[in-house]
Every structure is written in C-alpha cells, then in structure tokens.
C-alpha cells in the first residue's frame, strides 16, 4: 500500500476541471505531475532508486556531476526529475557507476540531457510557446503544468520556474489552449482566486521525496512535511510520533541562513493551505502511519515506554507543583 500511495497522491492533485464547474465540454484537462512521465527517465516521481548499494561501486554527487558535465544545480535537478537515479549506501545517497554509464550512453548526450534540464520563468516560457506572459500565468494558475522550482525575489514575490521540455510537451498536447478565448470554466476559477502553482510544486516535490525511500516512517515524514503544525497535531495525536516525524522530516527546499527575511514567504509555499489539498495529505499520512506503526513503533523515552498509559502516579521523590501544593493534591 505504501508503494502505491505516492502515485495515488500525485494523481489526486486535480487542478481546474470544467466538469467540477458544471461545464458540459472539456476543452483540455490539466495533467498532474507524474502523469505524463517519459519512459526510461526513472521509476517514479523524482525517479531516484532507493535501493541499497555498496559505496565501492558508486560515486558522490559532486563526482557524478563532474562526470556528467553538469553544474551542481543542474545535477540536483537531474536527480529530482529522475534523469539520474541514485542509490542508498552506507555513505548516504550516491550515484552508481552503472548509472553514469547509462546516462552518458543515451543518444544526444550531453546536449539532450541539458535541454531536458532547462528551466524557464514566465517571460522565457511565454516566448518559448509564442503566447503572452498573462496567458502562460493563467494556464499555470489553472494547473496545466507544474513548477519545478521557485525563488523569492527582492520584492518578496515568488518567482516560479518550469521545465522547458514540459511546457513544449503541453503545447503539443493541448494547442487549443494557446490561442483564442480562455475557457469560461477556467476564467471563473481564476476569478475566484484559484492558483494551483504552489500545490502543484508541493505535489511534485513530495513525489520526488517519496521515491527516495521505502522506510515507512520516512515516507510518513515526507507527507507530514507539507502540513502546518496545527494540522499535524490534529492528524497525529501521539506526541512521540509527531516528534519522530519532525526529526525525520526532509527539507522541501534549501535555504541559506541569511534567508530569514523571506522565511514566511517560503513557509507559505511549502505548506498546504487549500482544504481539499490538506484532506488529501492527511488521508495519505494516516495510511502511511498505519504502515509505519506495523513496521515499528516511534521511539519513546525508556521510562515512558515502560509505564502503562493509564498510570499517572507521581514518581517517588518527584516534587509537587506549586498548584498541587496550593490545592493540597498529591
């Protein structure tokens, strides 16, 4: 069940749909991240293999990037998109020699690989598709393609970046959306404030992180990482389980120490806020926790683990609180 959960969550990320808005015809269905996957580019969202391997047959990420002629950020994106698969070893995640041979043997290497790793912003993406920046933004807000990265500019505004290859694939798949009037259902959804860019990014990122591990508690921590503290507390009542999930929670984005001024903007992007999205992540987390609990319990302090849950007797020698002294309670 845990293996299927990541893909099921991705497939449930439904953006604007004319059917839901009462439209009789569907001019173009938005496709969620992972639906239009390219064969041979990985084994799931994010594509990295989480299988165990020996360090002697692999190299560190830095060496792998140099071997492939990629800059560090390009290599990071290649791993996230499943272009380069990784293995888990005693030294952490690395790239197997066999994987390097596979990538370098691909037709058109390295130009084809670099082209697939190209990311564009709104202006460049609109120019690529031959449409206005406003139309590309409307399509992105409607959920027709997913951002792969973002950054916060000096005005504390979120700037979204998209894989250029996915934009061109979308244009070939749904050319009717590149010109003419915006479908009425989409116009109504956008007028009501719909914006699927952050949710689509979260869905893609969660899928990438789920693909990296088969450990049930780590998978649950990935799902918990997009829930706010209040939602997490209501989803996971056991405080030790919450603490374990927080300890295992991966970083959805890398931030520099000096990024404190934009921390609230980043937090808003990485945290699910739409009630529909929150329900999906809570349901997925509940399923993941069932798997995790069957595998092993969350760590607890030794004294807590040995004491029955209903035993509230004060330990010998433990001082009474001021309130207990005032009320005369033991």
C-alpha positions as CSV (number, residue, x, y, z in Angstrom):
1,X,0.0,0.0,0.0
2,X,2.9,2.4,0.8
3,X,4.4,1.8,-2.6
4,X,1.2,2.9,-4.4
5,X,0.5,5.8,-2.0
6,X,2.8,8.3,-3.6
7,X,1.4,7.9,-7.1
8,X,-2.1,7.9,-5.8
9,X,-1.5,11.2,-4.0
10,X,0.0,12.7,-7.2
11,X,-2.9,11.6,-9.3
12,X,-5.4,13.1,-6.8
13,X,-3.9,16.6,-7.3
14,X,-6.7,17.7,-9.6
15,X,-6.5,21.4,-10.7
16,X,-9.2,23.3,-12.5
17,X,-11.7,20.9,-14.1
18,X,-14.6,22.1,-16.3
19,X,-16.6,19.1,-15.1
20,X,-16.5,20.2,-11.5
21,X,-17.6,23.7,-12.5
22,X,-20.6,22.4,-14.4
23,X,-19.1,22.7,-17.9
24,X,-20.7,20.4,-20.5
25,X,-17.5,20.0,-22.5
26,X,-13.9,19.6,-21.5
27,X,-11.6,21.7,-23.7
28,X,-8.5,20.5,-22.0
29,X,-7.8,18.5,-18.9
30,X,-5.0,19.6,-16.7
31,X,-2.5,16.9,-16.1
32,X,-0.8,16.4,-12.7
33,X,2.9,15.9,-12.3
34,X,3.9,12.4,-13.0
35,X,1.0,11.7,-15.3
36,X,2.9,12.5,-18.5
37,X,6.0,10.7,-17.5
38,X,8.6,9.9,-20.0
39,X,9.6,6.2,-20.3
40,X,13.1,5.5,-19.4
41,X,13.6,8.6,-17.2
42,X,13.2,7.0,-13.8
43,X,11.0,4.8,-11.8
44,X,8.6,7.2,-10.3
45,X,8.1,10.8,-9.3
46,X,11.6,12.1,-8.7
47,X,12.7,8.8,-10.3
48,X,15.6,8.0,-7.9
49,X,16.1,4.4,-6.9
50,X,16.2,4.0,-3.1
51,X,17.7,0.5,-3.3
52,X,20.6,-0.2,-1.1
53,X,24.1,-0.5,-2.7
54,X,27.7,-0.6,-1.8
55,X,29.8,2.6,-1.8
56,X,32.6,0.9,-3.7
57,X,30.5,0.8,-6.9
58,X,29.3,4.4,-6.7
59,X,30.5,8.0,-6.5
60,X,29.4,11.0,-4.5
61,X,27.1,13.6,-6.1
62,X,29.9,16.1,-6.7
63,X,32.0,13.5,-8.7
64,X,28.9,12.4,-10.6
65,X,28.0,15.9,-11.6
66,X,31.6,16.4,-12.9
67,X,31.5,13.1,-14.8
68,X,28.2,14.2,-16.5
69,X,29.4,17.8,-17.2
70,X,26.6,19.3,-15.0
71,X,26.7,22.2,-12.7
72,X,25.6,21.5,-9.1
73,X,22.2,22.9,-9.5
74,X,21.7,21.1,-12.9
75,X,22.7,17.9,-11.2
76,X,20.3,18.5,-8.3
77,X,17.5,19.0,-10.8
78,X,18.5,15.9,-12.8
79,X,18.2,13.8,-9.6
80,X,14.8,15.4,-8.7
81,X,13.4,14.8,-12.2
82,X,14.7,11.2,-12.3
83,X,17.1,11.8,-15.1
84,X,19.9,10.5,-12.9
85,X,18.9,7.7,-10.5
86,X,20.6,7.3,-7.1
87,X,21.3,4.5,-4.7
88,X,21.4,4.5,-0.9
89,X,24.7,3.3,0.6
90,X,26.4,3.3,3.9
91,X,27.8,6.7,2.9
92,X,24.4,8.1,2.0
93,X,22.8,8.6,-1.4
94,X,25.3,8.2,-4.3
95,X,25.3,7.5,-8.0
96,X,26.3,4.0,-9.2
97,X,28.9,3.7,-11.9
98,X,26.4,1.7,-13.9
99,X,24.0,4.7,-13.8
100,X,26.7,7.0,-15.1
101,X,27.4,4.7,-18.0
102,X,23.7,4.6,-18.8
103,X,23.3,8.3,-18.8
104,X,26.4,9.0,-20.9
105,X,25.4,6.3,-23.4
106,X,22.0,8.0,-24.1
107,X,21.5,9.3,-27.5
108,X,22.4,13.0,-27.8
109,X,24.4,13.2,-24.5
110,X,25.1,15.7,-23.1
111,X,23.1,18.2,-25.2
112,X,19.9,16.3,-24.9
113,X,20.2,15.9,-21.2
114,X,21.0,19.6,-20.7
115,X,18.0,20.5,-22.8
116,X,15.7,18.4,-20.6
117,X,17.1,20.2,-17.5
118,X,16.5,23.7,-18.9
119,X,14.1,25.7,-16.7
120,X,12.4,28.9,-17.7
121,X,10.4,31.6,-15.9
122,X,7.2,33.2,-17.1
123,X,8.8,35.6,-19.7
124,X,11.0,33.0,-21.3
125,X,8.3,30.3,-21.1
126,X,5.8,32.5,-22.8
127,X,8.3,33.3,-25.6
128,X,9.0,29.6,-26.0
129,X,5.3,28.9,-26.5
130,X,4.6,32.0,-28.6
131,X,2.0,33.3,-26.1
132,X,1.6,36.3,-23.8
133,X,3.0,36.2,-20.3
134,X,-0.5,36.7,-19.0
135,X,-1.8,33.6,-20.8
136,X,1.0,31.4,-19.5
137,X,0.4,32.7,-16.0
138,X,-3.3,31.8,-16.3
139,X,-2.5,28.3,-17.5
140,X,-0.1,27.8,-14.7
141,X,-2.6,29.0,-12.1
142,X,-5.1,26.7,-13.6
143,X,-2.7,23.7,-13.0
144,X,-2.0,22.7,-16.6
145,X,1.7,22.3,-15.8
146,X,3.7,22.2,-12.6
147,X,6.6,24.4,-11.5
148,X,9.8,22.6,-10.7
149,X,11.5,25.3,-8.7
150,X,10.8,28.7,-7.2
151,X,12.7,31.6,-5.6
152,X,11.7,34.7,-3.7
153,X,12.9,37.9,-5.3
154,X,13.9,41.2,-3.6
155,X,10.3,42.3,-3.6
156,X,9.4,39.1,-1.6
157,X,7.4,37.8,-4.6
158,X,7.5,34.1,-5.5
159,X,9.1,33.5,-9.0
160,X,8.1,30.2,-10.5
161,X,10.3,28.2,-12.8
162,X,9.1,25.4,-15.2
163,X,10.9,22.7,-17.1
164,X,11.1,24.0,-20.7
165,X,10.5,20.4,-22.0
166,X,7.3,20.1,-20.1
167,X,6.0,23.4,-21.5
168,X,6.6,22.3,-25.1
169,X,5.0,18.9,-24.4
170,X,2.0,20.7,-23.0
171,X,1.8,22.9,-26.1
172,X,1.9,19.9,-28.4
173,X,-0.7,18.1,-26.3
174,X,-3.2,20.9,-25.9
175,X,-2.6,23.5,-28.6
176,X,-6.1,24.8,-28.4
177,X,-5.3,26.5,-25.1
178,X,-2.6,28.6,-26.6
179,X,-4.9,30.9,-28.5
180,X,-8.4,32.2,-28.5
181,X,-10.6,32.8,-25.5
182,X,-9.8,31.3,-22.1
183,X,-12.3,28.5,-21.4
184,X,-15.2,30.0,-19.3
185,X,-14.7,27.5,-16.5
186,X,-11.0,28.3,-16.2
187,X,-11.9,32.1,-16.2
188,X,-14.4,31.6,-13.4
189,X,-11.9,29.5,-11.4
190,X,-9.2,32.1,-11.7
191,X,-11.6,35.0,-10.9
192,X,-12.5,33.1,-7.7
193,X,-8.8,33.1,-6.8
194,X,-7.7,29.6,-7.9
195,X,-4.0,29.2,-8.1
196,X,-2.5,25.7,-8.4
197,X,1.1,26.6,-8.8
198,X,2.2,26.1,-5.1
199,X,0.1,23.0,-4.8
200,X,1.5,21.5,-8.0
201,X,5.0,22.3,-6.8
202,X,4.3,20.6,-3.5
203,X,2.9,17.6,-5.2
204,X,5.9,17.2,-7.4
205,X,8.3,17.7,-4.5
206,X,6.5,15.2,-2.3
207,X,6.6,12.7,-5.1
208,X,10.3,13.2,-5.6
209,X,11.0,12.7,-1.9
210,X,8.7,9.6,-1.6
211,X,10.6,8.0,-4.4
212,X,13.8,8.2,-2.5
213,X,12.9,5.9,0.4
214,X,10.9,2.8,1.3
215,X,11.3,3.3,5.0
216,X,7.7,3.7,6.3
217,X,8.4,6.3,8.9
218,X,10.5,8.4,6.5
219,X,7.6,8.2,3.9
220,X,5.2,9.4,6.6
221,X,7.6,12.2,7.4
222,X,7.6,13.4,3.8
223,X,3.8,13.6,3.8
224,X,3.8,15.4,7.2
225,X,6.3,18.0,5.9
226,X,3.6,19.9,4.0
227,X,1.2,20.1,6.9
228,X,1.2,23.0,9.3
229,X,1.7,22.4,13.0
230,X,-2.0,22.7,13.8
231,X,-2.9,20.2,11.0
232,X,-0.1,17.8,12.0
233,X,-1.2,17.9,15.7
234,X,-4.8,17.1,14.8
235,X,-3.6,14.3,12.4
236,X,-1.1,12.7,14.8
237,X,-2.3,12.7,18.4
238,X,0.7,10.9,19.8
239,X,3.4,13.5,20.7
240,X,6.2,11.0,20.3
241,X,5.1,10.1,16.9
242,X,4.9,13.8,16.0
243,X,8.4,14.3,17.4
244,X,9.7,11.4,15.3
245,X,8.1,12.7,12.2
246,X,9.6,16.1,12.8
247,X,13.0,14.5,13.3
248,X,12.8,12.7,10.0
249,X,11.1,15.4,8.1
250,X,13.1,16.3,4.9
251,X,13.8,19.8,3.8
252,X,11.5,20.6,0.9
253,X,13.7,23.5,-0.2
254,X,17.3,24.5,0.6
255,X,17.5,27.9,2.2
256,X,20.6,30.0,3.2
257,X,21.0,31.2,6.8
258,X,20.5,34.8,5.7
259,X,17.1,33.9,4.2
260,X,15.3,34.8,7.4
261,X,13.6,37.9,5.8
262,X,11.8,35.7,3.3
263,X,11.2,32.7,5.6
264,X,7.5,33.4,5.9
265,X,7.1,33.6,2.1
266,X,8.9,30.2,1.7
267,X,6.8,28.7,4.5
268,X,3.6,29.7,2.8
269,X,4.8,28.0,-0.4
270,X,5.8,24.7,1.3
271,X,2.7,24.4,3.5
272,X,-0.6,23.1,2.2
273,X,-3.4,25.6,2.7
274,X,-6.3,24.6,0.5
275,X,-8.8,22.4,2.4
276,X,-9.0,19.9,-0.4
277,X,-5.3,19.5,-0.5
278,X,-5.0,19.3,3.2
279,X,-7.6,16.5,3.3
280,X,-5.6,14.5,0.7
281,X,-2.3,14.8,2.6
282,X,-4.0,14.0,5.9
283,X,-5.6,10.9,4.4
284,X,-2.2,9.9,2.8
285,X,-0.4,10.5,6.1
286,X,-3.0,8.3,8.0
287,X,-2.3,5.5,5.6
288,X,1.4,5.9,5.8
289,X,1.3,5.9,9.6
290,X,-0.6,2.6,9.6
291,X,2.3,1.1,7.6
292,X,4.9,2.7,9.9
293,X,3.3,1.5,13.1
294,X,3.1,-2.0,11.8
295,X,6.8,-1.8,11.0
296,X,8.0,-0.5,14.3
297,X,6.7,2.0,17.0
298,X,8.0,5.5,17.2
299,X,10.9,6.0,19.7
300,X,9.9,6.8,23.3
301,X,11.8,7.6,26.4
302,X,12.6,4.4,28.3
303,X,10.6,5.4,31.4
304,X,7.6,6.3,29.3
305,X,7.7,3.1,27.3
306,X,7.8,1.0,30.5
307,X,5.0,2.8,32.2
308,X,1.4,1.8,31.4
309,X,-0.5,4.5,29.5
310,X,-3.1,5.0,32.3
311,X,-0.6,5.1,35.2
312,X,-0.5,8.7,36.3
313,X,1.0,8.1,39.8
314,X,3.7,10.6,40.7
315,X,7.1,9.1,40.7
316,X,8.8,8.7,44.2
317,X,10.7,11.8,45.2
318,X,9.2,13.9,42.4
319,X,8.4,17.4,43.8
320,X,4.8,18.6,43.7
321,X,4.0,21.6,41.6
322,X,3.0,24.9,43.1
323,X,-0.6,24.4,42.0
324,X,-0.7,20.9,43.7
325,X,0.7,22.4,46.9
326,X,-1.9,25.2,46.9
327,X,-4.8,22.8,46.3
328,X,-3.5,20.1,48.5
329,X,-3.3,17.5,45.7
330,X,-0.8,14.7,45.9
